[in-house]
């Protein structure tokens, strides 16, 4: 390897782009999808990737598979499959907390074998909330095992998570630069990693059965067993009291004020509704005016509301004559939602987003890193992982949640489910799996067959399918894929691998190299996301295997699996979605997640080697 490669300008440029990508992801100065777009343009303009190939990532199997899994997941969600699951789990759990926790985690892990991990987590948050409210299990004890199982379950198939979906495209492109006489690398079949995924999922369940659950139990805050009731919101957010109606008299200083100005007054209660003439609004916009005879629907302790009414010349009534229907719990109520890492809300305030005007949702409080913000919440820029407390009509909440800019944690009555399509959806899903198992069709085409079936049978509408696609993920992946190609074609990956092998002690065993590659990929994934880590590390791992006499496909598979091995920080989208609802702090995440990540690495290396050894014997 020593004589093979000198560092060329092309290699320097590619390695520079890798460093730039890592720095941008680490410091988050620019959004991830924009970084990917910049990298894509630079690769095209500098000629590192031919102009006719530069947009190949968008039409690649990997991106098509991602889009298809998102739509299939939305189809299953529409039929209410998850609600049935929650009821089934409660019946089968027989009130035994640990059994319920392990069963829920195991089934979530199986679900994640065909759906994107964040989508599965979004579906399981309300399921966990319902289970928590009906049993003694706190969300702290439920959500970590579920999120870990979702990460592990992603390894059951080649479409369970983004790194595995990417792997086949990267293996195929690596064939263009293999040494002559070397056998080509074959794409892996849909269920190739199944034994590895089963082992990982079993290891995760055993870990929580014998160690993790005890740790979470010790740390769980007894006060937060969220039954999602008034008492929970009172304890956690200080949102308490009853709902009252205040009628505005002619003498009231509120006459002519906007709602926003009235809310800013000293000791004002939460203003949830406003009726002026025939216009009745729950979550009225801040610029809506208050006139003589207007009725305010407010919430707060009786004494506070009474004092406010006296000071502002308002008539107070605890009988809801005007808002009785609006405040009916089956129609409206308080909910919690978490801001996922892909949200367009990040960096914006509720005032910028005009939540009340656009969506009919009042933001009451923000819970960030266990700190509850109640004052001027509409002016606080939102961050990923923030827990938002809303008051809204359930139907408005459901419509707003379709944008996927927030994930509702509270289990609330949803409309527009299609339970009558449940059997059709499950049949289409089963047929898709059978095709994947028995045919030689590409995975992306198999999944798109299932998507077409769901659309034709009305399980999903076309607009709902478009809404299910997370374009940020698509652009991130399609923009960075050519960086992986350039790592290969420029020789940068081979150069890094060659220099690494030169510096290694003589006779180092291949398994030790595999563990090192797995740990390095895990470290990368903490910095540049699991997609970025896969794209940078797979070409290097293949070249390292060639230089050290290992199996290139085995090395590449270890990288793709290790890229998802982040169970300690909120840079993993699944973990970031549960830190708010379960109130985890970073110390808890590291105490419970770090040992599990180490187990993950050892299981992956051992299981991949066992799989290839067995396949070699069978072949």
Secondary structure, DSSP 8 states (H G I E B T S, - for coil): -TTT----HHHHHHHHHHHHHHHHHHHTSS-HHHHHHHHHHHHHHTTSS-TTTTTTTTTSHHHHHHHHHHHHHHHHHHTTHHHHHHHHHHHHHTT-HHHHHHHHHHHHHHHTTSS-HHHHHHHHHHHHHHHHHHSS--HHHHHHHHHHHHHHHGGGSTTSSHHHHHHHHHHHHHGGGS-TT--------TTTTHHHHHHHHHHHHHHIIIIIHHHHHHH--TT----SSHHHHHHHH---SEEEEEEE-TT-TTTT-BHHHHHTSTT--EEEEEEETTEEEES--TT-B--TT-EEEEEE-HHHHHHHHHHTTEEEESS-SSSTTTT-TTTEEEEEEE--TT-TTBT--HHHHTHHHHH-EEEEEEEETTEEE-TTGGGS-B-TT-EEEEEEEHHHHHHHHTT-SSEE-S-----S--GGGHHHHHHHHHHHHHHHHH--S-HHHHHHHHHHHHHHTTSS-HHHHHHH--HHHHHHHHHHHHHHHHHHHTSHHHHHHHHHHHHS-TT--HHHHHHHHHHHHHHHHHHHHHHHHHHHHHHHHHHHHHHHT--HHHHHHHHHHHTT---SSTTSHHHHHHHHHHT--HHHHHHHHHHHHHHHHHHHHHHHHHHHHHHHHH-
